[in-house]
Amino acid sequence: MTEEERRRLTPESGFNLCGINYFESFGGRLYLIEHYERYQDALEAKKERENPDEYLILYNGSP
């Protein structure tokens, strides 16, 4: 992942649930799954993802 990807997917507020595709070229590995305003909702959505091989990360915005 690059710093540009992180900046692009870090929201101004709330939380972005993002996936990581290690088979994509460098600079295009992160993708947005969904945006949530509340941490609890984002965390629950992360837990509910059905693919155990999927790499997920939460990016949070400024408080």
Protein Blocks (a to p, Z undefined) as FASTA:
>chain_A
ZZklmmmmmcfbhjddddddfkbcehilbccfbdcfbfklmmmmmmmpmblkbccddddd
dZZ
